[in-house]
Amino acid sequence: MDTKITRSGIFAAVILLLVGLAFNTYGGWEPIFKLPGNTAGAVLLALIFSTLLSYIYFYWFNNFLPGTAVIRGALFGCLVWTFFLVLGGLSSFFKDAVYPQTNTSVIFLSLVLDVIWGSSLATFLESKS
């Protein structure tokens, strides 16, 4: 395991959790975070899932996407958001979180959340330390 990729995934997960808390939504991530039924388990799943996605980003998307690290990360965040939209259309497990009927701004906020997460992930990966 590459410690820089793992560390970047963990740092990006912390950013995701803080921004999601500020936005009062985690978008497509929310059903995953609700699985353990407690806050500690949700934080652990956020760390694991973000780290897994950081490896996917680094090995499959980092060299493929154009632009600076922030742009590549934002594009990857858009891809993750799109993936959650597709899952919401296909699975009732994700539907309520991705397509809430009472508050359509959640879709936009989840896009912003994923873009911030992806940008922070790529920025952490590109940092020298």
C-alpha positions as a LaTeX table, in Angstrom:
\begin{tabular}{lrrr}
\hline
Residue & $x$ (\AA) & $y$ (\AA) & $z$ (\AA) \\
\hline
Met1 & 0.00 & 0.00 & 0.00 \\
Asp2 & 1.22 & 3.45 & $-0.83$ \\
Thr3 & 1.06 & 5.58 & 2.31 \\
Lys4 & 0.72 & 8.84 & 0.37 \\
Ile5 & $-2.40$ & 7.59 & $-1.44$ \\
Thr6 & $-3.85$ & 6.23 & 1.79 \\
Arg7 & $-3.11$ & 9.45 & 3.67 \\
Ser8 & $-4.65$ & 11.51 & 0.86 \\
Gly9 & $-7.82$ & 9.40 & 0.97 \\
Ile10 & $-8.07$ & 9.87 & 4.73 \\
Phe11 & $-7.52$ & 13.64 & 4.54 \\
Ala12 & $-10.10$ & 13.91 & 1.75 \\
Ala13 & $-12.57$ & 11.89 & 3.86 \\
Val14 & $-12.17$ & 14.36 & 6.71 \\
Ile15 & $-12.88$ & 17.22 & 4.28 \\
Leu16 & $-15.90$ & 15.28 & 2.96 \\
Leu17 & $-17.28$ & 14.77 & 6.45 \\
Leu18 & $-16.83$ & 18.42 & 7.43 \\
Val19 & $-18.33$ & 19.78 & 4.20 \\
Gly20 & $-21.20$ & 17.29 & 4.37 \\
Leu21 & $-21.87$ & 18.37 & 7.93 \\
Ala22 & $-21.92$ & 22.02 & 6.82 \\
Phe23 & $-24.23$ & 21.24 & 3.87 \\
Asn24 & $-26.40$ & 18.92 & 5.98 \\
Thr25 & $-26.15$ & 16.24 & 3.29 \\
Tyr26 & $-23.71$ & 13.62 & 2.11 \\
Gly27 & $-25.60$ & 12.95 & $-1.11$ \\
Gly28 & $-24.91$ & 9.51 & $-2.53$ \\
Trp29 & $-22.43$ & 8.79 & 0.23 \\
Glu30 & $-25.18$ & 8.97 & 2.87 \\
Pro31 & $-26.67$ & 5.46 & 2.47 \\
Ile32 & $-23.20$ & 3.99 & 2.88 \\
Phe33 & $-22.57$ & 6.04 & 6.00 \\
Lys34 & $-25.88$ & 4.89 & 7.53 \\
Leu35 & $-25.00$ & 1.19 & 7.25 \\
Pro36 & $-23.22$ & 0.80 & 10.58 \\
Gly37 & $-25.95$ & 2.64 & 12.52 \\
Asn38 & $-23.56$ & 4.76 & 14.59 \\
Thr39 & $-21.30$ & 7.75 & 14.08 \\
Ala40 & $-18.00$ & 5.94 & 14.67 \\
Gly41 & $-18.88$ & 3.31 & 12.08 \\
Ala42 & $-19.94$ & 5.99 & 9.60 \\
Val43 & $-16.63$ & 7.82 & 10.03 \\
Leu44 & $-14.73$ & 4.56 & 9.58 \\
Leu45 & $-16.67$ & 3.78 & 6.39 \\
Ala46 & $-15.99$ & 7.29 & 5.10 \\
Leu47 & $-12.27$ & 6.79 & 5.67 \\
Ile48 & $-12.27$ & 3.36 & 4.02 \\
Phe49 & $-14.43$ & 4.35 & 1.05 \\
Ser50 & $-12.50$ & 7.57 & 0.41 \\
Thr51 & $-9.19$ & 5.70 & 0.59 \\
Leu52 & $-10.45$ & 3.05 & $-1.83$ \\
Leu53 & $-11.54$ & 5.77 & $-4.25$ \\
Ser54 & $-8.18$ & 7.50 & $-3.85$ \\
Tyr55 & $-6.45$ & 4.37 & $-5.18$ \\
Ile56 & $-8.93$ & 4.20 & $-8.06$ \\
Tyr57 & $-8.28$ & 7.85 & $-8.83$ \\
Phe58 & $-4.50$ & 7.55 & $-8.61$ \\
Tyr59 & $-4.11$ & 4.40 & $-10.70$ \\
Trp60 & $-6.92$ & 4.85 & $-13.26$ \\
Phe61 & $-7.84$ & 8.51 & $-13.55$ \\
Asn62 & $-4.91$ & 10.70 & $-12.48$ \\
Asn63 & $-3.03$ & 10.49 & $-15.77$ \\
Phe64 & $-6.18$ & 10.24 & $-17.89$ \\
Leu65 & $-7.96$ & 13.43 & $-16.81$ \\
Pro66 & $-6.76$ & 16.80 & $-18.16$ \\
Gly67 & $-5.72$ & 19.92 & $-16.27$ \\
Thr68 & $-4.13$ & 20.71 & $-12.96$ \\
Ala69 & $-4.54$ & 18.54 & $-9.88$ \\
Val70 & $-7.53$ & 20.58 & $-8.70$ \\
Ile71 & $-9.24$ & 20.28 & $-12.11$ \\
Arg72 & $-8.54$ & 16.54 & $-12.35$ \\
Gly73 & $-9.85$ & 16.04 & $-8.83$ \\
Ala74 & $-12.96$ & 18.10 & $-9.54$ \\
Leu75 & $-13.59$ & 16.05 & $-12.69$ \\
Phe76 & $-13.15$ & 12.84 & $-10.70$ \\
Gly77 & $-15.59$ & 14.20 & $-8.11$ \\
Cys78 & $-18.08$ & 14.83 & $-10.93$ \\
Leu79 & $-17.60$ & 11.22 & $-12.08$ \\
Val80 & $-18.27$ & 9.96 & $-8.55$ \\
Trp81 & $-21.36$ & 12.18 & $-8.34$ \\
Thr82 & $-22.58$ & 10.84 & $-11.69$ \\
Phe83 & $-21.95$ & 7.29 & $-10.48$ \\
Phe84 & $-24.13$ & 7.97 & $-7.43$ \\
Leu85 & $-26.85$ & 9.44 & $-9.69$ \\
Val86 & $-26.84$ & 6.26 & $-11.76$ \\
Leu87 & $-26.95$ & 4.15 & $-8.60$ \\
Gly88 & $-29.86$ & 6.25 & $-7.36$ \\
Gly89 & $-31.72$ & 5.54 & $-10.58$ \\
Leu90 & $-31.02$ & 1.82 & $-10.42$ \\
Ser91 & $-31.19$ & 1.04 & $-6.71$ \\
Ser92 & $-33.78$ & 1.93 & $-4.12$ \\
Phe93 & $-30.96$ & 1.79 & $-1.53$ \\
Phe94 & $-29.46$ & 5.00 & $-2.98$ \\
Lys95 & $-32.61$ & 6.61 & $-4.42$ \\
Asp96 & $-33.84$ & 8.51 & $-1.35$ \\
Ala97 & $-30.43$ & 10.07 & $-0.66$ \\
Val98 & $-29.59$ & 10.89 & $-4.27$ \\
Tyr99 & $-33.04$ & 12.00 & $-5.42$ \\
Pro100 & $-34.81$ & 13.48 & $-2.39$ \\
Gln101 & $-38.36$ & 14.50 & $-3.23$ \\
Thr102 & $-38.66$ & 17.28 & $-0.69$ \\
Asn103 & $-35.42$ & 19.17 & $-1.32$ \\
Thr104 & $-33.98$ & 19.32 & $-4.83$ \\
Ser105 & $-31.05$ & 21.51 & $-3.73$ \\
Val106 & $-29.53$ & 18.34 & $-2.23$ \\
Ile107 & $-28.60$ & 17.19 & $-5.75$ \\
Phe108 & $-26.64$ & 20.38 & $-6.34$ \\
Leu109 & $-25.07$ & 20.33 & $-2.87$ \\
Ser110 & $-23.98$ & 16.73 & $-3.35$ \\
Leu111 & $-22.29$ & 17.77 & $-6.62$ \\
Val112 & $-20.46$ & 20.55 & $-4.78$ \\
Leu113 & $-19.54$ & 18.08 & $-2.01$ \\
Asp114 & $-18.09$ & 15.58 & $-4.50$ \\
Val115 & $-16.18$ & 18.31 & $-6.36$ \\
Ile116 & $-14.67$ & 19.60 & $-3.11$ \\
Trp117 & $-13.81$ & 16.05 & $-2.03$ \\
Gly118 & $-12.21$ & 15.20 & $-5.39$ \\
Ser119 & $-10.28$ & 18.46 & $-5.54$ \\
Ser120 & $-8.96$ & 18.01 & $-2.03$ \\
Leu121 & $-8.02$ & 14.40 & $-2.78$ \\
Ala122 & $-6.02$ & 15.38 & $-5.85$ \\
Thr123 & $-4.42$ & 18.33 & $-4.06$ \\
Phe124 & $-3.31$ & 16.11 & $-1.17$ \\
Leu125 & $-1.91$ & 13.58 & $-3.66$ \\
Glu126 & 0.07 & 16.27 & $-5.50$ \\
Ser127 & 1.48 & 17.86 & $-2.34$ \\
Lys128 & 5.20 & 17.37 & $-1.72$ \\
Ser129 & 4.91 & 16.05 & 1.83 \\
\hline
\end{tabular}
